[in-house]
Amino acid sequence: MSALRSKRRFNESSRIPCRVTFAVLAITLASLAAAFSATAQQRREREPNSAYAQRRAKLADQVDGPILLLGYTAREEESESYVFAQEENFYYLTGHNEEGAALLLLPGGKTWVPKPETREKMKSSIVDGGLAPEILFLPAKDRRKEVWNGVRMSPEDADIKPKTGFGTVLPYSELRAVLEVLALEFPTVYTILPYQRELGGYPHEKEVVDWLKQAVPQETAKDIRSNISDLRVIKSPTEIALLRQAIDLSIDAQLEAMKMMRPGLWEYQVAAKMVEVHAMGGSEIEAYAPIVGAGPNSTALHYDKLSRKIQDGDIVVMDVGAQYSGYAADITRTIPANGKFTPRQREIYDIVLGAQTAALAALKPGAIMGCRDKKNSLFNVAYNYINSHGKDQHGKSLGPYFIHGLGHNIGLNVHDPGDPCRPLQPGMVVTVEPGIYIPEENLGVRIEDDVLVTDSGYELLSRKLTRDPDEIEKIMAAAAKQRAATDKSAAMQ
């Protein structure tokens, strides 16, 4: 889930004064557009081209046929709230964040030269001289469209090769002809085959496969998804640096929320402050729809209505994460609306904190994150702690109130690829987020932190944000005191 920033679009004729001809205006605006950098849609920061090239090389070594991936087309841009973001796997391999692109990788990362018998069957001379081991296909320059949507990279740009990191950049219009020639020698093409999943992706994947069946019906499509996912699990140093940026922004936002929290605010006001902190710090969008749930809403895992007025005595779950240059943080804190935990709130909070601490103590390379059928999994460490501490109102153990997994991978997606039963490896970045949710008590508590698996154990990337309930109360008390002093000073003026 992502919170979308508004992008205004206008009917072109509504912007043209009657006394100025469209031709003159178009020339003027085109000149202005040309003055802008050709990276209008790119991320604020990205990894070096060499990082993407290394991933492509690793992937190409794993297959015996061409790999084809298509980026998003941005057809959704007709929506005024739409902000373009590239398909994650495509971005992971290219670093390219503009619409309408395609990626072709040849097996083994080797240049391909057609056989003599292939040349005789070719309908096009486009690959007479052979094909480079990797090709980026981009839309042709469209200056009229750029007047309204900004400058885009194109194959004819003089600096397109060093800018993209590809030695060969071709017009997108040539893709089909290239595939038709390759199909004469390669019976298989690798792409991402569609499957249904909670967070989407299926329509785009199905459209790509349908187009392939039409363009090269004689070829068999094989799935490359798991190969890319295996690469994405281990984060590069530059990916970790971008994740740190997203996490630090999320920490700043959580601290501001703690300081402003008080009865009488609306959930949406707290979320708005956190989003503002993210945006002012350079976050281009939220990693997912902000979750601020007070009182009864604290027990809904992905509550996003933000429609409750926060009451005295409420507990408030704040699960809000920034996205920075495509990389997602995921941090949750639970705090008392009035700045002081009730005894029961404190009891449940301490149990969740104890469960998280126990899981972290066992987190190291080789540990299993989420397999419930493995007794030594980190999930079971946390579950057993919760189940052996405290009771519900009926005297029953609290284990059944821990109703979700212990954590997940983060990266280009807040739920990045990663098998919860796969042993942890250095370079993985995961969340650790035990929780207890008791609807009949209007009491939900979740504590979530982001963790880098290291050679010897782990690094708590969100360690600067306190988990200690006493510290949380002190932060809130100091902020309340400051508000009171400010209010008093204003009243005296």
C-alpha positions in Angstrom: 0.0 0.0 0.0 1.3 3.5 -0.8 0.0 6.9 0.0 -0.1 8.8 -3.2 0.9 12.4 -3.7 -1.2 14.5 -6.1 0.1 15.2 -9.6 -2.0 17.7 -11.4 -2.8 17.3 -15.1 -4.5 19.8 -17.2 -6.3 19.9 -20.5 -3.7 21.5 -22.8 -6.2 24.0 -24.3 -7.1 25.3 -20.9 -3.5 26.6 -20.5 -3.3 28.5 -23.7 -4.1 32.3 -23.8 -6.3 33.1 -26.8 -3.7 35.6 -28.3 -0.9 33.0 -28.3 -0.9 30.4 -31.0 -0.3 26.8 -30.0 2.7 26.6 -32.3 4.5 29.5 -30.6 3.7 28.1 -27.2 4.8 24.6 -28.1 8.2 26.0 -29.3 8.6 28.0 -26.2 7.8 25.2 -23.8 9.9 22.7 -25.7 12.9 25.0 -25.3 12.3 25.2 -21.6 11.8 21.5 -21.4 15.1 20.9 -23.1 16.9 22.9 -20.5 15.9 20.5 -17.7 18.0 17.4 -16.9 17.0 14.2 -18.6 16.5 12.6 -15.2 13.2 14.2 -14.4 11.6 10.9 -13.3 14.6 9.3 -11.7 15.0 8.6 -8.0 16.6 11.3 -5.8 19.4 8.8 -5.3 20.3 5.5 -6.9 23.0 2.9 -6.8 26.0 3.2 -9.2 25.5 1.6 -12.6 28.0 -1.1 -11.7 25.6 -2.5 -9.0 22.8 -3.0 -11.5 25.2 -4.4 -14.1 26.5 -7.0 -11.6 23.0 -8.2 -10.9 22.2 -8.5 -14.6 25.4 -10.6 -15.1 24.5 -12.9 -12.3 21.0 -13.4 -13.6 22.2 -14.0 -17.2 24.5 -16.8 -16.0 21.6 -18.8 -14.7 19.6 -19.3 -17.9 19.9 -20.9 -21.3 17.7 -18.4 -23.2 17.0 -14.7 -23.4 15.5 -12.9 -20.4 12.8 -10.3 -21.2 11.4 -7.9 -18.6 9.1 -5.0 -19.4 8.8 -2.0 -17.1 5.5 -0.3 -16.3 3.9 1.8 -19.0 2.4 4.6 -16.8 -1.0 4.2 -18.5 -2.3 4.9 -15.0 -1.0 8.6 -15.3 -4.5 9.7 -16.4 -5.3 9.6 -12.7 -4.4 13.0 -11.1 -3.1 11.3 -8.0 -0.8 8.9 -9.8 3.0 9.1 -9.2 5.0 6.9 -11.4 7.1 4.2 -9.8 8.9 1.5 -11.7 8.1 -2.2 -11.4 10.4 -3.4 -8.6 12.3 -6.2 -10.4 12.9 -4.1 -13.4 14.2 -1.3 -11.3 16.4 -3.7 -9.3 18.2 -4.7 -12.5 18.3 -1.4 -14.3 17.9 1.6 -11.8 15.6 3.1 -14.5 12.5 4.8 -13.2 10.8 6.0 -16.3 7.8 4.5 -18.2 7.7 2.3 -21.2 11.1 0.6 -21.0 12.2 -3.0 -21.7 15.2 -5.1 -20.7 16.7 -7.9 -22.7 19.5 -10.1 -21.4 21.2 -12.9 -23.4 22.2 -16.1 -21.7 25.7 -16.2 -20.2 26.1 -12.5 -20.8 27.6 -13.2 -24.2 27.2 -11.3 -27.5 25.0 -13.3 -29.9 25.7 -13.6 -33.6 23.0 -15.3 -35.7 23.9 -18.5 -37.5 24.0 -18.5 -41.3 20.7 -20.5 -41.5 19.1 -18.0 -39.1 20.1 -15.1 -41.4 18.3 -16.8 -44.2 15.1 -16.8 -42.2 15.3 -13.3 -40.8 12.6 -10.9 -41.9 14.6 -8.0 -40.5 18.2 -6.9 -40.8 18.1 -5.3 -37.4 20.5 -7.9 -35.8 22.7 -8.6 -38.8 25.8 -7.6 -36.8 24.7 -9.6 -33.8 23.3 -8.5 -30.4 25.0 -7.2 -27.3 24.6 -9.3 -24.2 22.3 -6.7 -22.6 20.0 -4.2 -24.2 17.8 -1.5 -22.7 14.9 -0.4 -24.9 13.5 3.0 -24.4 10.6 5.0 -26.0 11.6 7.5 -28.8 11.9 11.1 -27.9 8.5 12.8 -27.7 9.0 16.5 -27.2 5.3 17.4 -27.3 4.6 15.0 -24.5 7.7 16.2 -22.5 6.2 19.8 -22.5 3.6 18.5 -20.1 5.2 15.6 -18.3 8.9 16.5 -18.2 12.0 15.4 -20.1 12.5 11.6 -20.5 15.6 9.6 -21.5 15.6 8.4 -25.1 17.8 6.2 -27.2 19.0 9.2 -29.2 20.4 11.1 -26.2 24.1 11.7 -26.7 24.9 10.6 -23.1 22.4 7.8 -22.8 25.0 5.0 -22.5 27.0 6.3 -19.5 23.8 7.6 -18.0 22.0 4.2 -18.0 25.0 2.0 -17.8 24.0 0.1 -20.9 26.4 -0.3 -23.9 23.4 -0.7 -26.2 20.2 1.3 -26.0 17.6 0.8 -28.7 14.2 2.3 -29.5 11.4 0.3 -27.9 9.8 0.0 -31.4 12.5 -2.5 -32.4 11.9 -4.9 -29.5 9.5 -7.2 -31.3 11.8 -7.6 -34.4 14.7 -8.5 -32.1 12.6 -11.1 -30.3 11.4 -12.6 -33.6 15.0 -13.1 -34.7 16.1 -14.6 -31.3 13.1 -17.0 -31.5 14.7 -18.6 -34.5 17.5 -20.0 -32.3 16.2 -20.0 -28.8 13.1 -22.1 -28.0 12.7 -20.5 -24.5 12.3 -17.0 -23.2 12.5 -16.2 -19.5 10.2 -13.6 -18.0 8.1 -13.1 -14.8 5.1 -15.4 -15.1 1.9 -14.1 -13.4 0.4 -15.4 -10.2 -2.2 -14.0 -7.8 -0.8 -12.3 -4.7 -2.1 -10.0 -2.1 -0.3 -6.8 -3.1 -0.9 -7.0 -6.8 1.4 -7.2 -9.8 -0.7 -9.8 -11.6 -2.2 -7.5 -14.3 1.1 -6.3 -15.6 2.7 -9.7 -15.5 -0.2 -11.2 -17.4 -0.1 -8.5 -20.1 3.6 -9.2 -20.7 3.0 -12.9 -21.1 0.1 -12.3 -23.4 2.1 -10.0 -25.6 4.9 -12.6 -25.8 2.5 -15.2 -26.9 1.4 -12.9 -29.7 4.9 -11.7 -30.7 6.8 -15.0 -30.5 4.1 -17.8 -30.2 6.6 -20.5 -31.0 8.6 -19.8 -27.8 8.0 -21.3 -24.4 7.9 -18.8 -21.5 9.7 -19.8 -18.3 9.6 -18.1 -15.0 12.6 -16.0 -13.8 10.8 -14.6 -10.7 12.5 -16.8 -8.1 16.0 -16.2 -9.6 15.5 -12.4 -9.2 14.0 -12.8 -5.7 17.0 -14.8 -4.6 19.2 -11.9 -5.6 17.0 -9.3 -3.9 17.1 -11.1 -0.6 20.8 -10.1 0.1 21.1 -6.3 0.2 24.1 -4.5 -1.3 26.0 -1.9 0.7 24.3 0.9 -1.3 20.9 -0.6 -0.8 21.5 -0.7 3.0 22.6 3.0 2.9 19.3 3.9 1.2 17.4 1.8 3.8 19.1 3.7 6.6 17.9 6.9 5.1 14.3 5.7 5.0 14.6 4.3 8.6 16.1 7.5 10.0 13.2 9.5 8.4 10.8 7.1 10.0 12.4 7.5 13.4 12.2 11.3 13.1 8.5 11.0 12.3 7.8 8.7 15.2 9.5 11.1 17.6 7.4 14.0 16.3 4.2 11.9 16.7 5.2 11.1 20.3 5.7 14.7 21.1 2.4 15.9 19.5 0.3 13.1 20.8 -2.6 14.0 23.2 -6.3 13.4 23.6 -8.5 15.4 21.2 -6.3 15.0 18.1 -7.6 12.9 15.2 -5.7 9.9 14.0 -5.3 11.6 10.6 -3.6 14.6 12.2 -0.9 12.3 13.7 -0.5 10.5 10.3 -0.3 13.9 8.5 2.6 15.1 10.8 4.5 11.9 10.2 4.1 12.1 6.4 5.2 15.8 6.5 8.4 14.8 8.4 9.1 12.1 5.8 8.5 14.5 2.8 10.6 17.3 4.3 13.4 14.9 4.8 13.4 13.7 1.2 11.0 10.8 1.1 9.2 10.8 -2.2 6.2 8.7 -1.0 5.1 6.6 1.9 6.2 3.0 2.0 2.6 2.0 2.7 -0.6 3.6 3.8 0.0 5.1 7.3 -1.5 3.2 10.1 -2.5 5.2 13.2 -5.0 3.3 15.3 -6.3 4.5 18.6 -8.3 2.6 21.2 -10.4 -0.1 19.4 -8.5 0.7 16.1 -5.3 -0.4 17.7 -6.4 -4.1 17.3 -6.8 -3.9 13.5 -3.5 -4.8 11.9 -3.7 -2.7 8.7 -6.2 -0.1 9.9 -6.0 2.9 7.6 -9.2 4.9 7.9 -7.6 7.4 10.4 -11.1 8.6 11.3 -11.2 8.3 15.1 -10.8 11.2 17.5 -8.2 10.1 20.0 -9.6 9.7 23.5 -8.1 10.0 27.0 -7.0 6.5 28.0 -6.6 5.3 24.4 -3.5 3.3 23.4 -2.3 4.3 20.0 -0.5 2.1 17.5 1.6 4.1 14.9 2.9 1.9 12.1 4.2 4.4 9.6 7.2 4.1 7.3 9.0 6.3 4.8 10.2 5.3 1.4 13.5 6.8 0.3 14.7 6.5 -3.3 12.5 3.4 -3.7 13.5 1.7 -0.4 11.0 1.1 2.3 11.2 1.4 6.1 8.7 -0.3 8.4 8.6 0.9 12.0 5.9 0.7 14.7 5.6 2.2 18.1 2.7 2.0 20.5 2.1 4.8 23.0 -0.5 6.1 25.5 -2.6 9.0 24.2 -2.4 10.9 27.4 1.3 10.2 28.0 0.9 7.6 30.7 0.4 3.9 30.3 -2.4 2.4 32.4 -1.2 -0.6 34.5 -2.9 -3.0 32.0 -1.4 -1.2 29.0 2.0 -1.3 30.6 1.6 -5.0 31.3 0.8 -5.9 27.7 3.5 -3.5 26.4 6.2 -5.1 28.6 5.2 -8.6 27.4 5.5 -7.5 23.7 8.8 -5.8 24.4 10.0 -8.9 26.2 9.0 -11.1 23.2 10.8 -8.8 20.8 14.0 -8.8 23.0 14.0 -12.6 23.2 13.7 -12.9 19.4 16.4 -10.4 18.8 18.7 -12.2 21.2 18.4 -15.3 19.1 18.7 -13.5 15.7 21.8 -14.5 13.8 22.9 -16.1 10.6 21.4 -19.5 10.2 18.4 -18.7 12.4 14.9 -19.3 11.0 12.6 -16.3 11.1 9.0 -17.5 10.7 8.5 -21.2 10.3 5.9 -22.1 13.0 6.6 -25.8 12.7 10.2 -25.4 13.7 10.5 -25.2 17.4 13.6 -23.0 17.4 12.3 -20.4 14.9 12.3 -16.8 16.0 8.6 -16.7 15.7 8.2 -19.5 18.2 10.7 -17.8 20.5 8.5 -14.7 20.6 5.2 -16.7 20.7 6.4 -18.8 23.6 7.4 -15.7 25.5 4.0 -14.1 25.0 2.1 -17.4 25.8 4.0 -17.8 29.1 3.6 -14.2 30.3 0.3 -12.7 31.3 -3.4 -13.7 30.8 -6.5 -12.3 29.2 -9.6 -11.3 31.1 -10.7 -15.0 31.2 -7.4 -16.2 32.6 -6.2 -17.7 29.4 -2.7 -17.4 27.9 -2.0 -14.6 25.5 -0.4 -16.6 22.7 -3.6 -16.7 20.5 -3.6 -12.9 20.6 -0.3 -12.8 18.6 -2.1 -13.2 15.3 0.6 -12.5 12.6 4.1 -13.4 11.7 7.2 -12.2 13.5 8.6 -10.2 10.6 9.4 -10.0 6.9 12.1 -8.7 4.5 12.2 -5.1 3.5 13.8 -3.4 0.5 12.2 -2.1 -2.7 8.9 -3.3 -1.2 7.8 -3.1 2.4 7.2 -6.8 2.0 10.3 -7.7 0.0 10.8 -11.2 -1.4 12.0 -13.6 1.2 11.0 -17.1 2.5 10.3 -17.0 6.2 11.6 -20.6 6.4 14.9 -19.7 4.8 17.8 -19.4 7.2 18.9 -15.9 7.8 22.1 -14.7 6.0 24.3 -11.7 6.4 23.0 -8.8 4.3 19.3 -9.6 4.8 17.2 -6.7 6.3 14.1 -7.9 8.1 11.6 -6.5 10.6 11.0 -8.0 14.0 7.4 -7.1 15.1 5.6 -9.1 17.8 2.2 -7.9 18.8 -0.8 -8.6 21.1 -4.3 -7.6 20.0 -7.2 -8.0 22.5 -10.4 -6.5 20.9 -12.5 -6.9 24.0 -10.1 -4.6 25.8 -9.7 -2.2 22.9 -6.0 -2.9 23.5 -3.5 -3.6 20.8 0.3 -3.3 21.1 2.9 -3.8 18.4 6.6 -2.9 18.5 8.4 -3.2 15.2 12.0 -2.6 14.3 14.2 -3.0 11.3 17.2 -5.3 11.6 20.3 -6.0 9.4 21.6 -9.5 9.7 25.4 -9.3 10.1 28.2 -11.9 10.1 28.1 -12.2 13.9 24.5 -11.4 14.7 22.5 -8.3 13.9 22.4 -4.5 13.8 19.3 -2.8 15.0 18.9 -0.2 12.3 16.1 1.6 14.2 17.9 1.6 17.5 17.8 5.4 17.9 14.0 5.2 18.4 13.5 4.1 22.0 11.4 1.1 22.9 11.5 1.7 26.6 8.1 2.6 28.0 9.6 4.9 30.7 11.6 6.8 28.0 8.4 7.1 25.9 6.6 8.6 28.8 9.4 11.0 29.5 9.5 12.2 25.9 5.7 12.7 26.0 5.8 14.5 29.4 8.5 16.9 28.2 6.6 17.7 25.1 3.4 18.3 27.1 5.3 20.6 29.4 6.7 22.6 26.4 3.2 22.9 24.9 1.8 24.2 28.2 4.6 26.8 28.4 4.0 27.9 24.8 0.2 28.1 25.4 0.7 30.2 28.5 3.1 32.5 26.8 0.7 33.0 23.9 -2.2 33.7 26.3 -0.2 36.4 28.0 0.6 38.3 24.8 
